[in-house]
């Protein structure tokens, strides 16, 4: 039986990781590539929970490293699907860094990843619609189409004049 819709909360994923010496650069900060790897894993788990399929990463939005993550910190990665399209879905990731002995906790960064669900033959699979329930989920759902159009334009898969949601933002009277 094909599930037609699922609430966003069912895709919620939390991943924790202790930053060890092998994960750091000479400044004893978590290497950016290592963090991107962990973010991709957490986001993929979230996408699989929503789609009930194997997923592949289609795109990663701009990731800015706002605060360094130090050796010995614990990172917590929160991931949740914000919108599902026909075969793809957007996942929002937040990364928190915590120094347990001092009790300090900071938001290191956030990003949006896009995944495509695949069937057993490696072809794109139709996925359930997303049901946003909270005000934040509804806001992220409503703004996801604009982010998607921007991604497609940057990737050269959509012409700017075809972007209906972005056009409404920049040219509201048309």
PLY file of the C-alpha trace (Angstrom):
ply
format ascii 1.0
element vertex 174
property float x
property float y
property float z
element edge 173
property int vertex1
property int vertex2
end_header
0.00 0.00 0.00
1.37 3.42 -1.02
1.30 6.01 1.78
-0.03 9.27 0.33
1.10 11.68 3.06
3.18 11.82 6.24
3.64 14.45 8.92
7.00 16.24 9.03
7.63 15.03 12.59
8.03 11.45 11.36
11.19 12.45 9.50
12.80 14.16 12.51
16.32 12.85 13.09
18.85 13.70 15.79
22.47 12.64 15.46
25.20 13.22 18.06
28.95 12.98 17.55
31.93 13.63 19.81
34.66 15.65 18.08
37.87 13.61 18.38
41.45 14.54 17.42
41.22 12.70 14.08
38.24 14.94 13.12
40.09 18.23 13.62
42.47 20.54 11.78
45.74 21.97 13.23
43.68 24.61 15.10
41.80 21.82 16.91
38.55 22.75 15.14
36.27 20.23 13.46
37.16 20.02 9.77
34.43 21.40 7.52
34.44 18.36 5.26
33.90 16.05 8.22
30.93 18.15 9.36
29.44 18.14 5.85
29.77 14.35 5.81
27.89 14.03 9.11
25.22 16.50 7.97
24.68 14.48 4.78
24.20 11.29 6.79
21.67 12.88 9.19
19.77 14.48 6.30
19.71 11.19 4.35
18.28 9.35 7.34
15.55 11.98 7.62
14.76 11.71 3.89
14.63 7.90 4.09
12.25 8.08 7.07
9.90 10.23 5.01
10.14 8.40 1.70
10.68 4.80 2.86
13.22 4.52 0.04
16.95 4.68 -0.45
17.85 8.28 -1.24
20.68 10.08 -3.00
21.87 13.62 -2.42
20.81 15.91 -5.27
22.02 19.24 -3.91
23.40 21.03 -0.90
22.58 24.69 -0.40
25.08 27.24 0.77
26.66 26.16 4.06
28.28 28.89 6.12
30.34 27.94 9.13
29.22 30.53 11.68
31.06 29.23 14.73
33.99 26.80 14.98
33.37 23.44 16.62
36.20 22.59 19.00
37.98 19.36 19.84
36.03 17.62 22.61
32.72 19.31 21.78
29.62 17.26 21.09
27.77 18.17 17.93
24.06 17.60 17.62
22.59 17.55 14.13
18.83 17.97 13.81
17.28 17.13 10.45
13.69 17.19 9.22
11.99 17.10 5.82
10.48 20.52 5.08
8.71 19.67 1.82
8.26 16.70 -0.47
7.86 17.11 -4.18
7.07 14.24 -6.58
10.33 12.26 -6.18
12.53 14.70 -4.28
12.44 16.30 -0.87
14.10 19.19 0.93
15.66 18.54 4.35
16.62 21.30 6.79
19.63 20.66 9.01
20.68 22.55 12.13
24.04 21.91 13.79
24.63 22.68 17.46
27.97 22.49 19.24
28.07 21.82 22.97
30.95 21.95 25.40
29.56 19.70 28.10
32.02 20.64 30.92
31.31 24.38 30.52
27.64 23.96 29.65
27.93 26.23 26.60
25.87 25.46 23.53
25.99 27.36 20.23
24.40 27.01 16.81
27.26 26.25 14.43
25.35 26.28 11.15
22.30 25.25 9.18
21.65 24.18 5.62
19.14 22.65 3.23
19.86 19.40 1.42
17.78 17.95 -1.42
17.40 14.21 -1.90
15.82 12.05 -4.57
14.17 8.78 -3.55
15.06 5.72 -5.64
13.12 2.52 -6.26
14.64 -0.97 -6.41
15.80 -0.35 -10.00
17.57 2.89 -9.14
14.86 5.03 -10.78
13.23 8.02 -9.05
10.37 6.87 -6.83
7.18 8.77 -6.05
7.13 9.77 -2.38
4.43 10.75 0.10
3.36 14.38 0.40
4.51 16.19 3.54
1.98 17.37 6.11
3.32 20.34 8.07
1.71 20.68 11.50
3.49 23.40 13.51
3.76 27.07 12.52
7.49 26.63 11.82
6.84 23.54 9.66
4.16 25.45 7.73
6.51 28.40 7.16
9.34 26.13 5.95
6.87 24.25 3.73
5.50 27.48 2.23
8.96 28.89 1.47
10.43 25.63 0.11
9.14 26.17 -3.43
11.10 29.43 -3.74
14.27 27.73 -2.47
13.68 24.90 -4.95
13.28 27.29 -7.87
16.48 29.10 -6.89
18.37 25.77 -6.76
17.06 24.79 -10.20
18.01 28.16 -11.70
21.54 28.01 -10.25
21.90 24.43 -11.57
20.78 25.55 -15.04
17.69 23.31 -14.93
15.19 26.17 -14.91
15.09 29.54 -16.64
14.55 32.51 -14.29
11.39 33.51 -16.15
9.89 30.07 -15.38
10.27 30.55 -11.61
6.72 31.45 -10.61
7.35 31.73 -6.86
10.53 33.77 -7.22
8.89 35.97 -9.83
6.10 36.74 -7.36
8.71 37.83 -4.79
10.61 40.15 -7.15
7.71 41.28 -9.35
4.57 41.14 -7.14
2.35 43.13 -9.50
2.72 40.88 -12.55
0 1
1 2
2 3
3 4
4 5
5 6
6 7
7 8
8 9
9 10
10 11
11 12
12 13
13 14
14 15
15 16
16 17
17 18
18 19
19 20
20 21
21 22
22 23
23 24
24 25
25 26
26 27
27 28
28 29
29 30
30 31
31 32
32 33
33 34
34 35
35 36
36 37
37 38
38 39
39 40
40 41
41 42
42 43
43 44
44 45
45 46
46 47
47 48
48 49
49 50
50 51
51 52
52 53
53 54
54 55
55 56
56 57
57 58
58 59
59 60
60 61
61 62
62 63
63 64
64 65
65 66
66 67
67 68
68 69
69 70
70 71
71 72
72 73
73 74
74 75
75 76
76 77
77 78
78 79
79 80
80 81
81 82
82 83
83 84
84 85
85 86
86 87
87 88
88 89
89 90
90 91
91 92
92 93
93 94
94 95
95 96
96 97
97 98
98 99
99 100
100 101
101 102
102 103
103 104
104 105
105 106
106 107
107 108
108 109
109 110
110 111
111 112
112 113
113 114
114 115
115 116
116 117
117 118
118 119
119 120
120 121
121 122
122 123
123 124
124 125
125 126
126 127
127 128
128 129
129 130
130 131
131 132
132 133
133 134
134 135
135 136
136 137
137 138
138 139
139 140
140 141
141 142
142 143
143 144
144 145
145 146
146 147
147 148
148 149
149 150
150 151
151 152
152 153
153 154
154 155
155 156
156 157
157 158
158 159
159 160
160 161
161 162
162 163
163 164
164 165
165 166
166 167
167 168
168 169
169 170
170 171
171 172
172 173
